[in-house]
């Protein structure tokens, strides 16, 4: 095989950490989405008589939480929420940021100045604080968290894509297409975004990692999705309340899964960055 | 959360023909002198502050029950609300209302807290210094560790120790801050009993410093937020700088590797780190929010968190506004400092 795609795949595969990242991610997805089909547990009705059982007690491999839910089953259920929010919010943020940044960079002049000052203002307002305000206005749900996280984290991709767009808009192939009568939409959709796709793809992975962390922080601040729904961040912060009493099994597994997910996406992102030869962000 | 774009700014558009994005005058960036740069950078900051106030004003109108309900409280009657809306001009067109809001802001009026029977400006005035103590100390600790770490990794790049430290910093980055802080509490406060579980509770700054032992764990936790980012940034910045022509020249002139790093490279890398610090203020404040909640530290973050529990919107929006203003000011100062130190940054702006 040859061609750019095959070459990128080769570079990506040569990065051992990236392969590790993909493997971890694959296993996590299997665990969360296929696991419940194999391992059936009650995750809606509480069972206070079985509250905070240790690992291995009464057929609960990882024990139970304060409400008596089986922890292993809950980790699968919570992982679905965490991964769905992370993926969807990361994709949404990148989509908004890509369009915004590309248009701003392509248009230039005052349009660019106005659009980028809006980005600057967004960056000045800390995302976590905005999320808390949003959660105080409306009760959090999965779609709401996706929307809000997406809308607070599109700013970095917007900046990156603006720089790409400025660099690409004066390339000969874009110029000649314009001479032949091609419009701005065609220039952006057919030439600028496809040529900057590396930046977009690499950024998505980092956005997803950050979204997973943001969900955890919101849950810690007590503004996560209310039960019986679960997510790793919520399980972790709920577990903190009981870990003082020695219930370490309530925080170790969800904490580990969050760290693994974020690391996996960062590994994949680093691998993709090498594959696409994208130079950005000091990481 | 991650704003590693300072690097992108340096890398992205480093061509002579680029326009100076600050002045929109169409002249190339090389044509912009210091004074012009400073002027347009300040104008930019003012525009950004304006946009921030519009966003907060918009949020004020999203409060359940509207701003009148927001200011008068849950128990206000319908008549009171109408009277208030007329008095405050809330029955006027939205742009006029915005001007009134802006006028109040200029007088330092951020509204009254629903629950605490105090003006939001006073509350923030009491709490902000404590949060600043926490963030400044955390940042200093993070820099103290991150700078030697990043430089050492860059000098010994692509060796086992570098990989190990990179993995370690990524691990710290990937761990939620509250989990790091919680482990600190379990290990150092409960098991070892070296430090108290709770942060200093004193009302005054002097009282907080007097209880310095209780400050250790919150500061370390806060440092964990940015330590990983700073050291990774510095590592790649030093690595990039080591490839530059001036380093080759210095080597050719016989400068030792130590001298090259300490006298040449570090100067450039630290300058860009300073600029990045300004842009990382939102992350630092977010870290303070989490740390203050975990350790019950009576700063602005805890004020904000308590307000979120009681839906005290004037406090929530007041804090958002103050933090945003602090960020805009901080990044302005950082950019200006960088521009004055390093003339190359004046011509590039993504």
Interface residues (C-beta under 8 A of the other chain):
Chain A: X108 X109 X110 X112 X113 X116 X117 X118 X120 X121 X122 X123 X124 X125 X126 X127 X128 X129 X130 X132 X133 X135 X136 X137 X153 X156 X159 X160 X162 X163 X164 X166 X167 X206 X209 X210 X213 X214 X216 X217 X220 X221 X222 X223 X233 X236 X237 X240 X243 X244 X251 X255 X258 X259 X262 X263 X266 X279 X280 X281 X282 X283
Chain B: X1 X2 X3 X4 X5 X6 X7 X8 X9 X11 X12 X13 X18 X19 X21 X24 X26 X44 X47 X48 X49 X51 X52 X55 X59 X62 X63 X64 X170 X171 X173 X174 X175 X176 X177 X178 X179 X182 X186 X190 X229 X232 X233 X234 X235 X236 X237 X276 X279 X282 X283 X285 X286 X289 X290 X293 X304 X305 X308 X309 X311 X313 X316 X317 X319 X320 X323 X324 X325 X327 X328 X331 X350
